[in-house]
Amino acid sequence: MITAKRLCKSFSEKQVLSGIDLDIRPGMIFGLLGPSGAGKTTLIKIITGQMGFDSGEVNAFGKAVKDLTGEDKKRIGIMMDDHGVYDRLTVTDNLKIFCDIYGVPYSAVSRVLKEVGLADSAKKPAMKLSKGMLARLKLARVFMVDPKIIFLDEPTSGLDPMTMKYIHKLIRDKRASGATVFLTTHNMEEAAILCDEVALLNEGKIVERGAPDEICRRYNHQKKIDIHLTSGEDIKLDHKAGSAEMITRLLEQGMLETIHSSEPTLETVFLELTGRKLDQEEEEMYA
């Protein structure tokens, strides 16, 4: 659905993207994971034809992005932080403006508001929406065109856990209906639970890619088993056959409360590969 080969982009003398390769299959949730300001938004703008690039190839729907027609672009939904909402207009009127721009019938408004859980707020001015409701309004605009490719740039940034969980459900529902979702985030927990595949972006380069659990297993150097005992004590065992006897004995004595393997998280993998945390800003990265 989306491919890129050796994609490069610079701003003045600063290389923002360097040799990016992507192959995103239809019907998957793909996550681009990296620090804020690392080039994730730039990549979305290039793929959607909003920004040019220096060299390489970028394709969507099987054709070069520069060749995308107006009808092709109507099949693309984009949610980005800099896409404003008209504060003084109601939720419904905000969506009607979007209908006028994209040639969508007004009848779609009520359908989409119900889909994102804003039907009861249809007449409320946008300025009176909570941050979570505002995020759902932005998603409603994306869903108005029934997109086949959906780009979501930090869609849950700053939201409370309940709203984040609700938006995750909406995203999964779109995948279930056949849409391909391209998600950018620096929230490694979000990527781990939501994405089918992720790519880790650092200093304009993809340093690792794959399914989140596969990446974590790939960097599981310690191979330890974490055990929490009923006494409150925590112990670590080597992940080998000899530990089975100890585990069996703890079970027989009723001392074992929880047990799990200690694979690294995407956060720790990124730290190992780059020496940086995912919540670092771009200025820190290039300091």
Beta strands, then each sheet from edge to edge (+ up, - down):
strand 1: 2-11
strand 2: 14-24
strand 3: 29-33
strand 4: 55-60
strand 5: 63-64
strand 6: 76-79
strand 7: 149-153
strand 8: 180-185
strand 9: 197-202
strand 10: 205-210
strand 11: 224-229
strand 12: 234-238
strand 13: 256-261
sheet 1: 2+ 1- 4+ 5-
sheet 2: 6+ 7+ 8+ 3+ 9+ 10-
sheet 3: 12+ 11- 13+
end
